[in-house]
Amino acid sequence: MWEGGGRGGVCVCVGSEVYTQCDHPWSLLKGEGAGGAGRQRPICSSHSLAAHSERSRDRHKSRSKDSRSEKSVTINTPPAEPLLGDSAVRGEQVQDDNWGETTTAVTGTSEHSLSQEDIVRITKDLEDSVGLDCRRYFTRTLAVILGLLVFLTPLAFLVLPHLLWPEKLQSCGTACEGLFISVAFKLLILLLAVWALFFRPARAGLPRVFVFRALLAVLVLLFVVSYWLFYGVRILDSQDENYQGIVQYAVSLVDALLFIHYLAIVLLELRQLQPCFSVCVTRSTDGETRHYNLGQLSIQRAALAIIEHYYCDFPVHNPALLSASKSRAAKHLAGLKVYNVDGLAHSQSRAMIAAAARRRDTSHNELYYEEAEHERRVRKRKARLVVAVEEAFTHIKRMQEEEQKKAPGDVMDPREAAQAIFPSMARALQKYLRTTKQQHCHSMESIQQHLAFCITNNMTPKAFLESYLTPGPTLQYSRDHWLARQWTLISEASVTSGLKDGSIFLLKCVDFSLVVTSKKIPYIQMSEEYIDPKSHKFVLRLQSETSV
Amino acid sequence: MQEVVLLLTNFGFYSLKQQRIEIQKLRQGNNLILGFSIGGGIDQDPGQNPFSEDKTDKGIYVTRITPGGPADVAGLMMGDKIMQVNGWDMTMVTHDKARKRLTKKNEDVVRLLVTRKSLEEAVKQSMGGFPRP
């Protein structure tokens, strides 16, 4: 069912070479090169002979057109021919691949190959995760111990007198028993509240301790310890018989704990809700900027909020788009050779600046025409893509319930339907992705999955294409694209200090960094002015002419 | 008598000449007419005055001259700004007040001090080099 597939629809990829740059298994596939471009292939052609002869023609053509930089010129040979060492892999490494035209099978080496980058990342992750986990477990156990202490204390206060001096104890009257109910319910409320506020899955591991939580923990600990001291000295030692007083003491402890919980809510949750600062976040590689409003937070918490916004708002980081400006910069530097005659230290850079200023440089011209050309090319490819996808979508139809019972033949589930129509649009889509340099963001598997998803949910071709036409936020893509879950906060001020007007810090990740500057939202002085509704009066504009 | 004020505006090089014009009123039936129409006044909209170059000028302007009437004969021209009528100031009056000052029944003659925009004069004078006294 593949367009131009191999013998009788069996797809095999031969002549493999391990490419260590790409992570995707299907990146090892090779297919028709530039020679096949521009030729309309019939959809779902399953006749191998016709396809094969077409391929041999293309092979010749592709050899002559290998000067096009973005296409690889490799040949997919059917199994009868010998493994070729001369399969023409010209020029640069394949960044992209011809899955639009070829097969689906994968050789053994591809699944287990790792690129150098992957290895670095994995080792880094391993090193850091051990340290972080220790700290996380440590804080968790501390929190659990404190919680248990807090909950068991009132119960202990109530139970201990019965255990230690049961004979001397006064019996519990009505009011006292009523207080038991109150203690029970307050403890239940406290339990639920603490669970809601504190026992949530941790979102992140921050570099320094969370100051407010630590303060609250210390406060609670001191509080409970002081209550125990008092209890120990005045009640246990003297073996007080007034049980009602003891119960009231326990109730006051629980009340105070509830108030401390209220304090915790205000400090941890409510204080930073009101926006106080406007932060400007800029990505260092391509200048994408967004502005967010944050409340009064410490720098590390603000950084956490910004990273979460980053994953949702910023378009995915695409290093392929930066290569053009880098090559331009290289060209600028390469044009001049400087000879140091006098032996002075900074004369070299000054000489270069002076020469660059004087040189009549036409690179702006090239840039302008190149960009216009690129724009035109993208639009053309997009038009072809839209047409191909729309046509592909017309080939399948959702079957109604009644029809399902009547015609059981050739019924497909969404995944099979997606695989059926995918070949007809695959080439156009691949070419478009190559032109916009997004080909590494989307693997064939993910495209087919997305197609099946769109078919299942009755989406139109336009809805299907939307995720390929514009780069979406990072979270939309596969896990590979957010390998950077290790962020480094670089700040001159201490990271537990609060955000201030004009504070600047950096969030560095492996490929780029986010530069964050904050500005205080100004104090707004508003005054009122009362307008009487009856004071709206109008006159006609007069322009009279009188003859005298 | 003629004072020339050279004015540079956006649109040209105008000069403002002040002139004194004496009009004899003509009796027509029960009325004494002067033969022109006025527009403007402090209670009017100055933006709609086609004759003023400063659209906030609320002075009294001559908007129409009856051909052959007393004003025409006396040399009053359309677009003149009336500064004084018989010694009374007309730069800050309402439209109705201006009308009344011009149509007093017991006066036969009105002596007007008007300001006139004149482009040709300025060009001639700048080419001539010296303002004419």
Interface residues (C-beta under 8 A of the other chain):
Chain A: R541 L542 Q543 S544 E545 T546 S547 V548
Chain B: I33 L34 F36 S37 I38 G39 D43 Q44 D45 Q48 N49 T63 R64 T66 H95 R99 L102 T103
